[in-house]
């Protein structure tokens, strides 16, 4: 009987957290996409921690770190330029800041 009385309390306590989590959804995109091998691209992210006490964002392409220590702005957004030094294909790009992460696919075409 006591367990049933706890359920509404737990739901009420979790509601503000769930609403905050939904408004802080992380994402990352790459511009341009597709990019040619050897060309510059920019990873643009949002929903990351912009406080000075938070770690920098690490950008990983195909398992290789292409940028590290990227500092998000106070509003949680960042833009980080990197060179697409991979062959033609489709790769996963991950932006990671501690336990926070977002990923996208990057299409790479043959360079000149």
Secondary structure, DSSP 8 states (H G I E B T S, - for coil): -HHHHHHHHHHHHHHHHHHHHHHT--EEEEESSSEETT-EEEEEEESS--STTS--EEEEETTEEEEEEE---TTS-EEEEEE--S-SEEEEEEEEETTEEEEEEEEEE---
